[in-house]
Structure formats: C-alpha cells, structure tokens
Amino acid sequence: MLKQIVFWIALLWTGVVLFLSLVQADKIPAVNIQNLDKVVHAFFHFVFTSLWILFFKTQIKDPDSYKPYVISFLFSVLFGITVEMLQGQYTTTRKEDALDVLANLVGATLAVFSFILYFKNKRLNKI
C-alpha cells in the first residue's frame, strides 16, 4: 500500500512540475526577486528526486543499495533537460536555460545527499 501511495504522490508531483514548467509564463504571476526561478527549480527537483528515491527504496529491498539514489538522480536530471528542451520548442513565452538545468542538478544532488545521510544515520542509530 505504501508503495502505491508514494508512487502516486511522486507521479502527481512530476505532473505538477511538468505543467508549471510548460504553462505560458504570462499566466504565472510575476515576482521580482532576482534568481527566484533558480531557487524554485532547485526546490522542484529536490522534492522530485526525494519522492522518487522514496518510491524506488520501496522497490529495492537492499537497504545498502545506491540504486534508488542513482535512478532517481538520473531521472530528475533527464526530466529537467527534457523539460527545458520542450520549453524551447513548444512554448512562446519561455526559453531553454542551461542555468535552470544547473539549478535542477543542485536540487537533485541535495536530495540524494540528504537521503543518504538520513538513512546512514538511521542505520547507525539502530546499532
């Protein structure tokens, strides 16, 4: 049951990120804070990667396996690059931005390291 709940939450978040990334920019309220969009990208991909890590950890039973982290990280990075390309190709009010991809990478990296530290600490506290 937990597997399915985490899967649907991760999938829902993926859809929200995709929608918000491809909606016409003029439909989103403008906030004039410098580089706020980079923070939003990092946040979106931190949550994105975190949710997929949790899902893949329910799929891979070995608690010491790094597969959930690697799969989630690569999925996040490839998803982010794909969305940037789609913005450049299919929207008129958005453009591809390499710095957005870098912000996505930062968010995904922070998620991976946060969860590695969390689960490592959790295992150490059991000893």
Order of alpha helices (4+ residues) and beta strands (2+ residues): alpha-alpha-alpha-alpha
